[in-house]
Amino acid sequence: GYDGGDCLDFNEKYPDCEANNPSWLGDGTCHGGAYNTEECGYDGGDCLDFNEKYPDCEANNPSWLGDGTCHGGAYNTEECGYDGGDC
C-alpha cells in the first residue's frame, strides 16, 4: 500500500510535513512555502543553500532567484539579493 511504499518512506522521514507533493522533497529544486520548513527537512535539503544565502527572503518561489530573469516585487529586495542578482 501507500503508493508502492513511497509514502511509507516519506512518512518515516518527515512525519509532520504538510507538503502536498511529497515527491518534490529532495528533487533538486527549492520550492519554498510548506516545503521549506524544519518538518519537511527544508524541502528534503533542497532549500539549505537558499536559506543560508537569503535567511530573510520572503520569495514564494526560491528557485526563481538567480535564474536570469528579474522578477521584481518581493524578489527584488535586499533580503533576496535583488532576485539573486537578476535585478
C-alpha positions as CSV (number, residue, x, y, z in Angstrom):
1,G,0.0,0.0,0.0
2,Y,0.6,3.7,0.3
3,D,1.7,4.3,-3.3
4,G,4.0,1.3,-3.7
5,G,5.9,2.2,-0.5
6,D,6.8,5.7,-1.5
7,C,4.6,7.3,1.2
8,L,5.9,5.0,3.9
9,D,9.5,6.3,3.3
10,F,8.2,9.9,3.3
11,N,6.1,9.4,6.5
12,E,9.1,7.9,8.2
13,K,11.5,10.7,7.2
14,Y,9.0,13.6,7.6
15,P,6.1,12.6,9.9
16,D,5.0,16.2,10.5
17,C,5.5,17.5,6.9
18,E,2.4,19.1,5.4
19,A,3.7,19.2,1.8
20,N,1.1,18.5,-0.9
21,N,3.6,16.8,-3.3
22,P,6.0,14.7,-1.3
23,S,7.9,13.7,-4.4
24,W,9.1,17.3,-4.7
25,L,11.2,16.9,-1.5
26,G,14.8,16.3,-2.4
27,D,14.2,16.8,-6.2
28,G,16.9,19.4,-6.6
29,T,14.6,22.5,-6.6
30,C,13.9,24.6,-3.6
31,H,10.1,25.0,-3.6
32,G,9.6,27.2,-0.6
33,G,6.4,27.6,1.4
34,A,5.3,24.5,3.3
35,Y,8.2,22.6,1.7
36,N,10.9,24.9,3.2
37,T,10.2,24.0,6.8
38,E,12.0,22.1,9.5
39,E,9.2,19.5,9.4
40,C,9.9,18.9,5.7
41,G,13.7,18.9,6.1
42,Y,13.9,22.2,4.3
43,D,12.5,20.6,1.1
44,G,14.5,17.5,1.6
45,G,17.7,19.6,1.7
46,D,16.9,21.5,-1.5
47,C,16.5,24.8,0.4
48,L,19.6,24.7,2.6
49,D,21.7,26.8,0.2
50,F,18.8,29.3,-0.3
51,N,18.2,29.6,3.5
52,E,21.9,30.2,4.1
53,K,22.3,32.9,1.4
54,Y,18.9,34.6,1.9
55,P,17.7,33.9,5.5
56,D,15.2,36.8,5.5
57,C,13.9,36.4,1.9
58,E,10.1,36.0,1.6
59,A,10.0,34.9,-2.0
60,N,7.3,32.3,-2.8
61,N,9.5,30.5,-5.4
62,P,13.1,30.5,-4.2
63,S,14.2,28.7,-7.4
64,W,13.5,31.9,-9.3
65,L,16.3,33.8,-7.6
66,G,19.4,33.9,-9.9
67,D,17.6,32.3,-12.8
68,G,18.5,35.1,-15.3
69,T,15.1,36.9,-15.1
70,C,14.4,39.9,-12.9
71,H,11.0,39.0,-11.3
72,G,10.6,42.2,-9.2
73,G,8.3,42.6,-6.3
74,A,9.3,40.5,-3.2
75,Y,12.2,39.1,-5.3
76,N,13.8,42.5,-6.0
77,T,14.7,43.2,-2.4
78,E,17.9,43.4,-0.4
79,E,16.8,40.4,1.6
80,C,16.5,38.3,-1.6
81,G,19.8,39.7,-3.0
82,Y,17.9,41.6,-5.7
83,D,16.5,38.5,-7.2
84,G,19.7,36.7,-6.7
85,G,21.5,39.3,-8.8
86,D,18.9,39.3,-11.6
87,C,17.7,42.8,-10.9
